[in-house]
Amino acid sequence: ADIVYVQGLGPYLKIFLIDHTFIISYMTFKQLHERLNCDLFVQSHRSYVVNTIHIKSYTSHHCYLVNDIEVPLSKQFTLIKVQK
């Protein structure tokens, strides 16, 4: 629940937390997916994974999260898991 979203940066992941801090980790999205509760996280863009409990709203191009965070939303990824 502390993870708001994750940004892929080549071979690293930048994991953004609810307290405005972040962690840099050397792993892939696949490895992260294996370690986390998969039901809470959804990929919004090829370089972003968001925690669905922190989504406030979204449009066709952006996903708006808590703390006024905005991440890109790509047409090839879907937010079907999001409960409105």
MARLOTI-6164 format. One record per residue (C-alpha): residue number from 1; residue in one letter; z, x, y. Coordinates in steps of 0.5 Angstrom, whole numbers, plus 500, padded with zeros to 3 digits. Example, Ala and Ser with C-alpha at 12.3 -4.5 7.8 and 13.67 -1.06 7.14 Angstrom:
residues 2
<node><num>1</num><residuo>A</residuo><up>516</up><east>525</east><north>491</north></node>
<node><num>2</num><residuo>S</residuo><up>514</up><east>527</east><north>498</north></node>
//
This chain:
residues 84
<node><num>1</num><residuo>A</residuo><up>500</up><east>500</east><north>500</north></node>
<node><num>2</num><residuo>D</residuo><up>501</up><east>506</east><north>505</north></node>
<node><num>3</num><residuo>I</residuo><up>493</up><east>508</east><north>504</north></node>
<node><num>4</num><residuo>V</residuo><up>489</up><east>504</east><north>509</north></node>
<node><num>5</num><residuo>Y</residuo><up>483</up><east>508</east><north>508</north></node>
<node><num>6</num><residuo>V</residuo><up>479</up><east>514</east><north>505</north></node>
<node><num>7</num><residuo>Q</residuo><up>474</up><east>518</east><north>508</north></node>
<node><num>8</num><residuo>G</residuo><up>469</up><east>522</east><north>504</north></node>
<node><num>9</num><residuo>L</residuo><up>468</up><east>529</east><north>507</north></node>
<node><num>10</num><residuo>G</residuo><up>463</up><east>533</east><north>502</north></node>
<node><num>11</num><residuo>P</residuo><up>468</up><east>535</east><north>496</north></node>
<node><num>12</num><residuo>Y</residuo><up>474</up><east>533</east><north>500</north></node>
<node><num>13</num><residuo>L</residuo><up>477</up><east>526</east><north>501</north></node>
<node><num>14</num><residuo>K</residuo><up>481</up><east>525</east><north>508</north></node>
<node><num>15</num><residuo>I</residuo><up>486</up><east>519</east><north>506</north></node>
<node><num>16</num><residuo>F</residuo><up>489</up><east>515</east><north>512</north></node>
<node><num>17</num><residuo>L</residuo><up>496</up><east>512</east><north>512</north></node>
<node><num>18</num><residuo>I</residuo><up>499</up><east>507</east><north>515</north></node>
<node><num>19</num><residuo>D</residuo><up>504</up><east>511</east><north>519</north></node>
<node><num>20</num><residuo>H</residuo><up>497</up><east>514</east><north>523</north></node>
<node><num>21</num><residuo>T</residuo><up>498</up><east>521</east><north>518</north></node>
<node><num>22</num><residuo>F</residuo><up>493</up><east>523</east><north>513</north></node>
<node><num>23</num><residuo>I</residuo><up>492</up><east>527</east><north>507</north></node>
<node><num>24</num><residuo>I</residuo><up>486</up><east>532</east><north>505</north></node>
<node><num>25</num><residuo>S</residuo><up>485</up><east>532</east><north>498</north></node>
<node><num>26</num><residuo>Y</residuo><up>480</up><east>536</east><north>494</north></node>
<node><num>27</num><residuo>M</residuo><up>478</up><east>530</east><north>489</north></node>
<node><num>28</num><residuo>T</residuo><up>472</up><east>525</east><north>488</north></node>
<node><num>29</num><residuo>F</residuo><up>472</up><east>518</east><north>490</north></node>
<node><num>30</num><residuo>K</residuo><up>471</up><east>517</east><north>482</north></node>
<node><num>31</num><residuo>Q</residuo><up>478</up><east>521</east><north>481</north></node>
<node><num>32</num><residuo>L</residuo><up>481</up><east>517</east><north>487</north></node>
<node><num>33</num><residuo>H</residuo><up>479</up><east>511</east><north>483</north></node>
<node><num>34</num><residuo>E</residuo><up>482</up><east>513</east><north>477</north></node>
<node><num>35</num><residuo>R</residuo><up>489</up><east>514</east><north>480</north></node>
<node><num>36</num><residuo>L</residuo><up>489</up><east>508</east><north>484</north></node>
<node><num>37</num><residuo>N</residuo><up>490</up><east>501</east><north>483</north></node>
<node><num>38</num><residuo>C</residuo><up>483</up><east>499</east><north>483</north></node>
<node><num>39</num><residuo>D</residuo><up>484</up><east>492</east><north>485</north></node>
<node><num>40</num><residuo>L</residuo><up>486</up><east>494</east><north>492</north></node>
<node><num>41</num><residuo>F</residuo><up>481</up><east>498</east><north>494</north></node>
<node><num>42</num><residuo>V</residuo><up>473</up><east>497</east><north>495</north></node>
<node><num>43</num><residuo>Q</residuo><up>468</up><east>501</east><north>498</north></node>
<node><num>44</num><residuo>S</residuo><up>465</up><east>499</east><north>504</north></node>
<node><num>45</num><residuo>H</residuo><up>460</up><east>505</east><north>505</north></node>
<node><num>46</num><residuo>R</residuo><up>458</up><east>511</east><north>501</north></node>
<node><num>47</num><residuo>S</residuo><up>463</up><east>515</east><north>505</north></node>
<node><num>48</num><residuo>Y</residuo><up>469</up><east>510</east><north>506</north></node>
<node><num>49</num><residuo>V</residuo><up>474</up><east>506</east><north>501</north></node>
<node><num>50</num><residuo>V</residuo><up>478</up><east>501</east><north>504</north></node>
<node><num>51</num><residuo>N</residuo><up>485</up><east>498</east><north>502</north></node>
<node><num>52</num><residuo>T</residuo><up>483</up><east>490</east><north>502</north></node>
<node><num>53</num><residuo>I</residuo><up>491</up><east>489</east><north>504</north></node>
<node><num>54</num><residuo>H</residuo><up>489</up><east>492</east><north>511</north></node>
<node><num>55</num><residuo>I</residuo><up>483</up><east>489</east><north>513</north></node>
<node><num>56</num><residuo>K</residuo><up>484</up><east>484</east><north>519</north></node>
<node><num>57</num><residuo>S</residuo><up>476</up><east>482</east><north>519</north></node>
<node><num>58</num><residuo>Y</residuo><up>469</up><east>485</east><north>518</north></node>
<node><num>59</num><residuo>T</residuo><up>462</up><east>484</east><north>521</north></node>
<node><num>60</num><residuo>S</residuo><up>456</up><east>485</east><north>518</north></node>
<node><num>61</num><residuo>H</residuo><up>456</up><east>493</east><north>520</north></node>
<node><num>62</num><residuo>H</residuo><up>464</up><east>494</east><north>521</north></node>
<node><num>63</num><residuo>C</residuo><up>470</up><east>493</east><north>517</north></node>
<node><num>64</num><residuo>Y</residuo><up>476</up><east>492</east><north>522</north></node>
<node><num>65</num><residuo>L</residuo><up>483</up><east>495</east><north>519</north></node>
<node><num>66</num><residuo>V</residuo><up>490</up><east>495</east><north>522</north></node>
<node><num>67</num><residuo>N</residuo><up>492</up><east>499</east><north>527</north></node>
<node><num>68</num><residuo>D</residuo><up>485</up><east>498</east><north>531</north></node>
<node><num>69</num><residuo>I</residuo><up>482</up><east>502</east><north>526</north></node>
<node><num>70</num><residuo>E</residuo><up>474</up><east>501</east><north>525</north></node>
<node><num>71</num><residuo>V</residuo><up>470</up><east>503</east><north>519</north></node>
<node><num>72</num><residuo>P</residuo><up>463</up><east>502</east><north>518</north></node>
<node><num>73</num><residuo>L</residuo><up>460</up><east>497</east><north>513</north></node>
<node><num>74</num><residuo>S</residuo><up>454</up><east>498</east><north>509</north></node>
<node><num>75</num><residuo>K</residuo><up>449</up><east>493</east><north>506</north></node>
<node><num>76</num><residuo>Q</residuo><up>449</up><east>496</east><north>500</north></node>
<node><num>77</num><residuo>F</residuo><up>457</up><east>495</east><north>499</north></node>
<node><num>78</num><residuo>T</residuo><up>460</up><east>489</east><north>499</north></node>
<node><num>79</num><residuo>L</residuo><up>467</up><east>486</east><north>500</north></node>
<node><num>80</num><residuo>I</residuo><up>467</up><east>481</east><north>495</north></node>
<node><num>81</num><residuo>K</residuo><up>474</up><east>482</east><north>493</north></node>
<node><num>82</num><residuo>V</residuo><up>477</up><east>481</east><north>500</north></node>
<node><num>83</num><residuo>Q</residuo><up>481</up><east>475</east><north>500</north></node>
<node><num>84</num><residuo>K</residuo><up>480</up><east>471</east><north>507</north></node>
//
